[in-house]
């Protein structure tokens, strides 16, 4: 693969080289567009040992899926890949400029933001260290592997009711309210109907695989924990470009239309940063559509 020229212009600059970004870049490459991928190398699921629920790749290591995707994208000679984060973006349709962390300026007619999100966990000792290993956010991605075992839901807000009511299909479930909210009578009845135990004592820490130490001295042993994180878009590029945002159940995300176009002409967005629901499979599909629609926007009127 030829090294990219720091002053070369591209038809599209894809910011983010994870699943959505790779998928978008491939569609653009197959349309024979000149594509630059800027990748900071911070995949959201880098903490997980295996990825699940993505057809054809179920149970594979996330880094293996990403490496295969990158090699397939880079097989197209019209794609250049730079392993660097993007710090600044400016300009307008057909005349965008993106500056990477090395200070290089890249020019593009279109920008595809596949910048992902960052998970913000509650400040419970031991929780972050187990993130992606025995502490999860998506039952569809990790619930089956718990083999109908003991599952704890660490509440972060009333939205954790969603987790608590879903997870009995994957195992015996306890909702650890941890003062995040107080279930009302209707919610308690719904939890009881699903066989969910409600634990109101505050959490002290998490240790071992997924053992929760409570402030009253008790310890509850689980096979896995689920927590609804708050998410934030991982880069300020969308704000710099003036993209509008939408409020989702876990945090704000970039607003797009049915063609994955943002509120700024010439800027498209895909993946976790541009949708409320997240998974590898959804990100790949989102990226494919964003890439195709970006190409369509480059066609003569």
N, C-alpha and C positions, 0 to 999 in steps of 0.2 A: 504494500500500500504506500503510495507516494505521500511524503510529508506535506501537510497543507501550507500554502503560501499565506503569510500573515496579512497580505494586502488583497488577497483574492476575494471576489464577490461570489455569493452563492444564491441559488434560487430559494433555498430554505435553510435556516439555522434551527436545528432541533436542540433545545436546551434540556438536557437530562437524558442519560443513556441507559436507564433501566427499562423495564418491560414496555411501558407505553411509548417511551422515546424510541426504542429500537423498532417497535412495530410501525410507528409513524415514519421513521427514516426508511424502512424497507419499502413501504408503498411509494414514497417519493423517489427512491432509487430505481424502482421498477418502472416508474414513469419517466426514467432517464433525466431526472432533474439533478442539478448539482447540489449536494447536501453536505452540510457540516453538522456533526454531532459534538456538542460540548458536554462532557460528563464529569461531575464531581466525584463519582464513585461511591455514593452514599445511599445504596438501595435501602428502602424502608425495611425489608425483611431480612437484612443481613444478619440479624441475631438468631434467626430460626435455623434449625438443623435440616428441616425438610419443608417443602411446599406441597400443599394438597389442594385438590379440587380443580386443578388446571389440566384439562383433558390432554392426554399424551405425555404428561410429565408428572403425574401424581406420585408423590413420595420422593421426588428427586431433590437434591440439595439446591437451594436457590441460586448459589453461585455457579453451579453447573448449568442451570437453565439460562442464566444471564450470559455466561461465557459462550454457550452455543449460539444464542441469539446474536451476540456481538460478532462472532466469526461469520455468521451467515450474512449479516448486514454489510460487514466489511469486505465480503467477496465481490461486492459491486464496485467497480473502479471509480464511479462518480460519487462515492461517499468518502469523506474525510472525517477522522475521529480525533478529537483532542481531549486528552485526559486532564481536564481543568474545569474548575467551577466558573460560572459566569457571574460577574459582579455588577455590571451595569448594562442597561439596555435603553436605547433612545431612538428617535427618528420616527418615520412614518412609512406607510405602505410603499414598497419598492425601494425604500432608502433607510433601512434599519441598520443600526450599529450596535454590536454586542462586544463588550470588553471583558476579557477573561481575567483570572487572578494573576496571570503572568504579565498582564498589561497589553496583550495583543488585541487589536481591534479587528472585528470580523463584520463584513458587510453582507446583508441579505435582503432579498425582496420580501420574504415572509419569515415569520418567527413561529415556531411551535413550542409552546411551554409545556414540558413534561417534567416539571420540577419537583413533584412529589410533596409529601407532607412529613412533618415531624410529630411523633407521639409525645404527649405530655402526661406522665403518670402521676398519680397522687403521691405525696412525699412520705411513703411508708417504708421504713427500713427493710431492705432485702427484696423489695418488689422489683426495682429496675434491674438488679443483677440477674433475675430469673426471666426477664422479658424475652419472649420468643422461644423459651425452653420449657418452662412450666407455668408461665404467666402469659395469657393470650388475650386477644380482643375479638377473634372471629371464630364462632363455633363451627362454621362450615369448613374452615381451614384446619382446625386442630381438635375439634370435639371428638371425632370418631376414634382417634388414637388413644383416648383416655379409657376406652374399652368398658364403657358403662360404669366407670369408677366414681370416686367421690370428688365432686366439683364444688368449688367455692366461687361465688360472685362477689367481688369487692365493689361495693356501690360507690359511685362518684357523684351521682345526682339521681333524680327521679327517673331518668332515662335508663338506669340500670334495671328497672323493672322488665325491660325488653329482654335483656340477657337472662334474668332470673326465670322468666316464663318460657323461654326457648329451651334452656339447657337441660331440663329433665328428660328430653329425648336422647341426650347423650350420657346421662348418668344421674346419680343421686345428688341433688342440688341444695346448697345452703346459701341464702342471701345474707351477706355480712353488711349490714346497713352502715356501720361505722359513722353514724351521725350525719351521713350525707343527705338524708331526707327521712321523713317519718311516714311509712306506709299508712294510708287511711283504711277504713273498714272494707271498702270495695277492693282495694289492692290486696289486703290481707286475705280476703276470701278467694281472690284469683290465685294467689300463691298457694293457698291451702288446697285448692282444687287441682293444682299441678303437683302437689306433694313436696313443695319447697319449704324447707325449714328456714325460719327467720332468726338471725342472731343479732342482737342489738348491742352487745358489748363492743367497746372500742378496740381497734386493732393496735397492737404494740409493734409487731414486726412479722416478717416472713422468714422462715429458715428451712433447712433441709430441702426436700424437693418442693413442697408447697404446703408446709405446716404453718398455720397462722397462730401466733402467740397473741393472746388477748390481754388487755390491761388488767383484767381481774385475775390473772394468773393461769387461766385455762389455756390449753393448746388444742387446736382442731387440725387433724391431719387430713389433707386432701391430696388427690392425685394430680390436680391441676387447678389453676385459678383463672378466672376471666375478669377483665376490667375494661370498662368503656373509657378509653382515653379521650382527652381533648386533643385536637389536631390543629396544626397551623401550617400554612403553605411554607415550604422550606426556603424560599428565596424571595427577595424583595422586587424581582424583575417585573412581576405583573403590576405592582403598585407604581413602579417607575414609569411603565408604559401607559399607565392610566386605565388599566382594565377594571371593570366593575366586578364586585364580589357578591356572593350570595351566602346567606346564613344556612348552614346545615346542622344536623343533629349533633355532630361532634365538633364543629368549628366552621369558620368561613372557608369557602372555596371559590375559585375563579368562575364567574358566570360565562356560560357558552350557550349558543343556540343549537338547533338540531344539526348543524353542520360543523359543530365544534369551534365556531368562530367566536372570539371574545367581543367585547364592546368596542375594541380598537381595530379599525380596518387593517387587515394584513396580519393580525396576530391570532393564532389558534392555540387551544390548550386541551390537554387530555390527561388521562390517568387520575390518580388520587387527588391531585391539586385542582381538578376540574369536575369533580363529581362528589356526591354525598356518600355513596356506598363504594367500598373498596375491596379489591381482590386482584390477584395476578391475572386471572382470566378476564375480568372486567377491564383491567388496564390495557391488556393486549388488544382487545376488541376496540376499546376507545381510541387507542393509538392508530390502529389500522384505518378507522373512519376519519380521524383527524388528518392523517397523511393524505388520504384520497381527496378529502375536501380542500386541503391546502393546495394540492396539485390542480384541482378544478379551478381554484381562485386565480391561478397563474395563466389560465387559458385566455386567449384574446376574446374580447367581448364580441 
